[in-house]
């Protein structure tokens, strides 16, 4: 049985981990979900690595919501770098799902965006484990998680 790890934070202003889990439960069976919640985004790299190494997760989603300030964006960059390092150290995918607070004009849209992005990336995580051909079929289509897709660049 495959194991999907969900690493999320208390700093996020929406329950992104819950949204991802809700979506995964609609995808089918053959996997187990383990959730690990940490205080902030800079804690996500080690949480993801622990889910892989200690809980034997096959893939992890790292969900976080950096604030709008310059220092928040710096912290997000540091967390992203750590997540990449954890992927390389474990040879496992860690799907980074960040929603910056300044991506949305108001709290209602921010909540929707965070949950929508989490759900769409949950499908990506599932497909990486069970349906890689779906991702290959969608290569180059300009798909985005959350807001509208950009579409392919060809005319």
Phi, psi and omega in degrees: 000135178282152179235128178252124179266140177239111176252121181223179188231156173280342180290330180301146182266003175223153179278077182294321179298317178298320179295319179296316180296316178304315180292316180301323181294342177273350188278341181136204183237187178092012177211161177239151180245133174237126182253139179223111183258132181236168182297308187219179186294330179289349175272349184294322180301313181288324177299317179296316180296319178295320177300321180287309187280324184262332181251000177060035178292141179277334178205153179227143169254128178251108187249129180205164182227091176294148178287182186271350185280161179302319180295328177293320179293324176295316178299320178297319178297317179297317179297317179299318178298319178295321179295318178299315179299317179297322177298314182293325180289330185254349183058037178230150176287135169235108183279111179280123181235090179252140172233113179282138182304331182273012175280346184233148183283341183206170184296322180297315179292321179300314179298314179300313183298315181300314181289321179295315179297319178299316180295316182293323176287333174299320176295321177297316179298314178301314181293326175298326179278319192241338186218058183302333181295332177296318178295320179297319178298331183266004180300135176077012182265003177065035181287141179234152178256122181110267180285183182302150175293149179279333182081165180290155182281340182294155180280000000 
